[in-house]
Amino acid sequence: LGAFQETQQVESTRLFTKFAARPQTLQRIPGYVEKAVKLATYGRPGACYLDFPGDLLNSVIAESEIVYPKQLPPPPVSIAPQSEINRALDLLRKAERPLVIVGK
């Protein structure tokens, strides 16, 4: 009968996710979902955890009270286009004395 809510679920998932949270009101759910999707897909992909307690899920709200965030743009591309990679490889192959510095 709701005993699962007594466990610190958000805190227990925080070490294993990019974002873990519990919205406090129905109005804030869209913002939390937007943040979780953004953090899960931008940069290095990773899991996010949102906890929706039973009392919140059983609540009712007028749709006019909900503010939906703007749609997220696609995640930034973190790799160069294949044509640019091929061009760089060609330059390296043709170089007489190339200097390559590699790092994070």
Buried (B, 14 or more C-beta within 10 A) or exposed (E): EEEEEEEEBBEEBBEEBBBBBBBEEBEBBBBBBBBBBBBBBBEEEEEBBBBEBEEBEEEEEEEEEEEEEEEEEEEEEEEEEEEEEEEEEEEEEEEEEEEEEEEE
